[in-house]
Amino acid sequence: MKIRSYTKGLLLIGATVAIMSACSENKCASEEGMKDALKGSYLIGTALNTPQILGEDSLSLQVVTKHFNTVVAENCMKSEVIQPEEGKFDFTLSDKFVEFGEKNNMFVTGHTLVWHSQTPAWFFVDSLGNDVSRDVMIERLRTHISTVVGRYKGRVKGWDVVNETIMEDGTFRDSKLVQIIGEDFVKLAFQFAHDADPEAELYYNDYSMSIPAKRDGVIRMVKSLQEAGVRIDGIGMQAHSSITTPDMNEFEKSIVEFASLGVKVMITELDISVLPFPDLNVGADVAKSYEFKPELNPYPTELPDSISVQLNNRYVEFFKLFNKHQDKIGRVTVWGVNDSQTWRNYWPVAGRTDYPLLFDRNNKAKGAVQAIINLRKEL
């Protein structure tokens, strides 16, 4: 992945510093939420964690209801949570998540039906621990998707059907799903989801989508689905980013080329790390981990103003791009409400302190929030 210079972004320092001052102690010049400023362009959303879904984190929920009009489940809809044992479904958290979205008139997105990670071990093996047959695997896939999607038919409006199956070189990930079923597990998953709720939107979701080879691989896969008559409504471009990556020109190319397929483009899982990465090629692979070193955790107690400016400018740069292509983008979702809950605090190095979201650990808006609202003139 290319490393971009952030020099261009620093041209916005003066404006961002002014915004930071105006928004001190969360008292911004505007009491308007981002969802109001972006009305008529694209949906703006966030991921909810367990305390928020249970109503225990009331301060975060105030941020959610003010600023966002769509929500996605961070973890509670993943198969290890919903079906930890074969045939034993637990919808306790997912029911509350959907109810929260409905109560607040939000577009509810389900995440995720099929993923090689956070899938319980039983899903792929028999009672002796051997891989199941292709037929058994397909039936387990059908049962899981049909049960979950069917439960929320007409309520969950969009589903991340398949998550992260294309590698950076454009080939399919050598997951158990591919080993047992083959690459057509993707086609089957989309078919099962459509059968369970013909009205729900169906998406493919993945990270590092600005890498040209990966972009091409996703395009090939989507075209193959379309040629087979399988419905796919959108592509989710995970935007786990940093101040220097991804290359914005390549990110923009992916938006344009994905949209040319006739599908919606969603910006998903947006966060912007300010910390050094031990490996810039790690993407967002949850299986990767690195040893903690003090030099990889340079801001353990607070973020210097100079880095805050760079972070805010980077968010502005992204949202300028989203506004430019608002005719192609259906939704932008930030991966978490505030910095205290971000997965960046423990990935890919556990025990770090990161600051990648739009609201700080006290749920106070960063300067980027008011800047995003002020960008309405571009809409």
C-alpha positions in Angstrom: 0.0 0.0 0.0 1.3 3.4 -0.9 2.3 5.9 1.9 0.9 9.4 1.3 2.4 12.6 2.6 0.1 14.5 4.9 1.7 17.8 3.9 -1.3 18.8 1.8 -3.6 18.2 4.8 -1.6 20.6 6.9 -2.8 23.5 4.7 -6.1 23.2 6.7 -4.4 23.7 10.1 -5.6 27.2 10.6 -9.2 26.4 10.0 -9.0 23.2 12.1 -7.4 24.9 15.0 -10.3 27.5 15.0 -12.8 24.7 14.9 -11.0 22.9 17.8 -11.3 26.1 19.8 -14.9 26.6 19.0 -15.7 23.1 20.0 -13.8 23.1 23.3 -15.7 21.2 26.0 -18.1 20.0 23.3 -19.7 23.5 23.0 -19.6 23.8 19.3 -20.9 26.8 17.4 -23.6 24.6 15.9 -25.9 22.4 18.0 -26.8 20.6 14.8 -25.9 17.0 14.4 -24.0 15.5 11.5 -27.1 13.6 10.3 -28.9 16.9 9.9 -26.1 18.5 8.0 -25.8 15.5 5.7 -29.5 15.1 5.1 -30.3 14.3 1.5 -26.8 13.1 0.7 -25.9 9.9 2.4 -26.6 8.2 5.7 -24.1 8.7 8.6 -23.7 5.9 11.1 -21.8 4.2 13.8 -21.2 0.8 15.3 -22.8 0.0 18.7 -21.1 -2.2 21.4 -22.7 -4.2 24.2 -22.9 -1.5 26.9 -24.6 0.9 24.4 -27.0 -1.8 23.2 -28.0 -2.6 26.8 -28.5 1.1 27.5 -25.7 1.2 30.1 -23.6 3.9 28.3 -26.1 6.7 28.3 -23.6 9.4 27.4 -22.6 7.6 24.2 -26.2 7.0 23.3 -26.8 10.8 23.4 -24.1 11.2 20.8 -25.6 8.4 18.7 -29.1 9.8 18.6 -27.9 13.3 17.9 -25.4 12.7 15.2 -26.2 9.4 13.5 -29.2 8.0 11.5 -27.9 4.4 10.9 -26.4 1.8 13.2 -24.5 -1.4 12.7 -23.8 -4.1 15.3 -20.1 -4.2 16.2 -20.1 -7.8 17.4 -23.5 -9.1 18.6 -24.6 -10.4 15.2 -21.5 -12.4 14.4 -22.0 -16.1 14.3 -20.0 -16.9 17.4 -22.4 -14.8 19.4 -25.7 -15.7 17.7 -25.1 -19.4 17.3 -22.3 -20.5 19.7 -23.5 -24.1 19.5 -25.2 -25.8 16.6 -28.9 -25.1 16.6 -28.7 -23.0 19.8 -29.4 -19.4 18.7 -29.0 -16.5 21.1 -30.7 -13.3 20.0 -30.6 -11.5 23.3 -28.3 -8.7 22.2 -29.2 -8.6 18.6 -32.9 -8.2 19.4 -32.1 -5.2 21.7 -29.8 -3.8 19.0 -32.6 -3.9 16.3 -35.1 -2.5 18.8 -32.8 0.5 19.5 -32.5 1.3 15.8 -36.3 1.0 15.2 -37.1 3.1 18.3 -34.8 5.9 16.9 -36.0 5.6 13.3 -32.6 4.5 12.1 -31.5 2.4 9.1 -30.4 -0.9 10.8 -27.5 -2.8 9.2 -26.7 -6.4 10.2 -23.0 -7.4 10.4 -22.0 -10.0 9.5 -23.6 -13.3 8.2 -20.5 -15.1 6.8 -17.0 -14.4 7.9 -13.9 -16.7 8.3 -13.2 -15.1 11.6 -15.4 -15.0 14.8 -17.2 -18.1 13.5 -17.5 -20.9 16.1 -15.3 -23.9 15.6 -18.2 -26.4 15.4 -19.4 -24.7 12.2 -16.8 -26.5 10.1 -16.3 -29.9 11.8 -18.2 -33.1 12.7 -18.4 -34.7 16.1 -14.9 -36.2 15.6 -13.3 -32.9 14.7 -13.0 -33.6 11.0 -14.0 -31.2 8.3 -17.7 -31.7 7.4 -18.7 -32.6 3.8 -19.6 -29.9 1.3 -23.3 -30.8 1.5 -23.3 -30.5 5.3 -21.4 -27.2 5.2 -23.9 -25.8 2.7 -26.8 -26.8 4.9 -25.2 -25.2 7.9 -24.7 -22.0 5.9 -28.3 -22.1 4.7 -29.7 -22.7 8.2 -27.6 -20.0 9.9 -28.4 -17.3 7.2 -32.1 -18.2 6.9 -32.6 -18.2 10.7 -30.9 -14.9 11.3 -32.1 -13.0 8.3 -35.6 -14.5 8.7 -35.9 -13.4 12.3 -35.3 -9.7 11.3 -37.2 -9.8 8.0 -38.4 -6.3 7.2 -36.6 -4.8 10.2 -32.9 -5.1 9.4 -32.7 -3.1 6.1 -29.2 -4.2 4.9 -26.9 -7.1 5.6 -23.1 -7.5 5.3 -23.6 -11.0 3.8 -20.0 -11.9 3.2 -17.0 -10.3 4.9 -13.4 -10.2 3.9 -13.0 -13.1 1.5 -10.7 -11.4 -1.1 -7.0 -11.1 -0.4 -4.8 -8.2 -1.2 -3.6 -9.9 -4.4 -7.1 -10.3 -5.6 -7.4 -14.1 -5.0 -9.9 -15.7 -2.6 -8.8 -16.2 1.0 -8.0 -19.9 1.7 -10.6 -20.1 4.4 -12.5 -23.2 5.6 -15.5 -21.9 3.6 -13.4 -22.1 0.4 -11.7 -25.3 1.3 -15.0 -27.1 2.0 -17.5 -25.5 -0.3 -15.4 -23.7 -2.9 -15.5 -20.0 -4.1 -19.2 -20.4 -4.9 -19.9 -20.2 -1.1 -20.3 -16.4 -1.8 -23.0 -17.0 -4.4 -24.8 -19.4 -2.1 -24.7 -17.0 0.9 -26.2 -14.2 -1.2 -28.9 -16.5 -2.5 -29.8 -17.7 1.0 -30.0 -14.2 2.3 -32.2 -13.0 -0.5 -34.5 -15.9 -0.1 -34.9 -15.1 3.6 -35.7 -11.5 3.0 -36.1 -10.4 -0.6 -36.5 -6.7 0.4 -33.3 -6.4 2.4 -30.2 -4.9 0.8 -27.3 -7.3 0.5 -23.6 -6.2 0.6 -20.1 -7.5 0.3 -17.7 -5.9 2.9 -13.9 -5.8 3.0 -10.8 -3.8 4.0 -7.9 -2.4 2.0 -10.1 -1.8 -1.0 -7.9 0.9 -2.3 -5.2 -1.7 -3.3 -5.6 -2.1 -7.1 -5.2 -5.9 -7.2 -7.7 -6.3 -4.4 -10.1 -3.9 -6.0 -9.9 -5.9 -9.3 -10.5 -9.1 -7.4 -13.6 -7.7 -5.8 -14.9 -6.4 -9.1 -14.4 -9.9 -10.7 -16.3 -11.5 -7.9 -19.2 -9.1 -8.1 -19.4 -9.4 -11.8 -19.5 -13.2 -11.5 -22.4 -12.9 -9.1 -24.3 -10.5 -11.4 -23.7 -12.7 -14.4 -25.1 -15.7 -12.4 -28.2 -13.6 -11.7 -27.4 -13.3 -8.0 -28.5 -10.1 -6.4 -25.9 -7.9 -4.7 -26.9 -4.4 -3.8 -23.7 -2.8 -2.5 -20.0 -3.0 -1.7 -18.8 -1.9 1.8 -15.4 -0.3 1.7 -13.9 -0.6 5.2 -12.0 2.5 5.9 -9.7 1.5 8.7 -7.2 4.2 8.0 -4.3 6.2 9.4 -3.1 9.8 8.9 -0.9 8.6 6.0 -2.8 5.7 4.5 -4.6 4.8 2.3 -3.6 6.7 -0.8 -6.7 8.9 -1.5 -6.4 8.7 -5.2 -6.6 4.9 -5.1 -9.4 5.1 -2.6 -11.4 7.4 -4.9 -10.7 5.1 -7.9 -12.3 2.2 -5.9 -15.4 4.3 -5.2 -15.8 5.1 -8.9 -15.1 1.6 -10.2 -17.3 -0.1 -7.7 -20.2 2.3 -8.5 -19.7 1.5 -12.2 -20.9 -2.0 -11.4 -24.4 -0.6 -10.7 -24.2 -1.2 -6.9 -24.2 1.2 -4.0 -20.9 2.0 -2.3 -20.8 2.2 1.5 -17.9 3.5 3.5 -17.8 1.2 6.4 -15.8 0.8 9.6 -14.2 4.2 9.3 -11.5 5.1 11.9 -8.2 6.9 11.6 -5.3 5.7 13.7 -2.7 8.2 14.8 -0.3 5.6 16.0 2.7 4.1 14.2 2.1 0.7 12.6 4.6 -2.1 13.0 3.7 -3.2 9.5 1.9 -0.9 7.0 0.8 -4.0 5.0 -1.3 -5.4 7.8 -4.5 -4.0 6.4 -7.2 -4.8 8.9 -6.6 -8.5 9.4 -7.8 -9.4 12.9 -5.5 -12.4 13.0 -2.4 -10.2 13.0 -0.8 -9.1 16.3 2.5 -7.6 17.3 4.4 -7.3 20.5 3.9 -4.1 22.6 6.8 -1.7 22.5 6.7 1.8 24.1 7.7 3.5 20.9 4.5 2.1 19.3 2.4 3.8 22.0 3.6 7.5 21.8 0.5 9.1 23.3 -0.5 7.1 26.4 -2.2 9.9 28.3 -3.2 12.6 25.8 -3.0 13.5 22.1 -0.7 16.5 21.3 -2.5 19.4 19.6 -0.3 19.0 16.5 -1.5 15.4 16.0 -5.1 16.4 16.7 -4.9 18.9 13.9 -3.6 16.2 11.5 -6.4 13.8 12.6 -9.1 16.4 12.0 -7.6 17.4 8.7 -7.6 13.8 7.6 -11.3 13.4 8.5 -12.0 16.5 6.5 -10.1 15.1 3.5 -12.2 11.9 3.6 -15.5 13.7 3.9 -14.7 16.1 1.1 -14.2 13.0 -1.0 -17.4 11.4 0.2 -19.3 14.6 -0.6 -17.8 14.7 -4.0 -19.2 11.3 -4.7 -22.4 11.5 -2.8 -24.3 10.3 -5.8 -22.5 6.9 -5.5 -22.3 6.6 -1.7 -25.3 5.3 0.3 -23.8 5.3 3.8 -20.7 6.3 5.8 -20.3 4.4 9.1 -17.7 5.2 11.7 -16.5 2.1 13.6 -17.4 3.1 17.1 -18.8 6.1 19.0 -15.8 7.3 21.1 -12.1 6.6 21.6 -12.6 4.5 24.7 -14.3 1.7 22.8 -12.2 1.5 19.6 -10.7 -1.8 18.7 -7.6 0.2 17.7 -6.6 0.3 21.4 -5.8 -3.4 21.2 -5.2 -4.1 17.5 -2.7 -4.8 16.0 -0.8 -4.1 19.3 -2.6 -4.8 22.6 -2.4 -2.2 25.3 -2.0 1.0 23.2 -4.0 4.2 23.5 -5.4 5.4 20.2 -7.6 8.3 19.2 -9.2 7.3 15.9 -12.8 8.3 16.2 -14.9 11.5 16.0 -15.6 11.7 19.7 -13.0 11.5 22.6 -13.1 9.3 25.6 -15.5 11.7 27.3 -17.9 11.8 24.3 -16.8 15.3 23.4 -16.8 16.1 19.8 -13.5 16.6 18.1 -12.9 19.5 15.7 -13.6 17.3 12.8 -17.3 17.0 13.7 -18.0 20.7 13.3 -15.8 20.7 10.2 -18.0 17.9 8.7 -21.1 19.9 9.5 -19.6 23.0 7.9 -18.9 21.1 4.7 -22.7 21.1 3.9 -22.0 23.9 1.4 -20.4 21.2 -0.8 -23.5 19.1 -0.8 
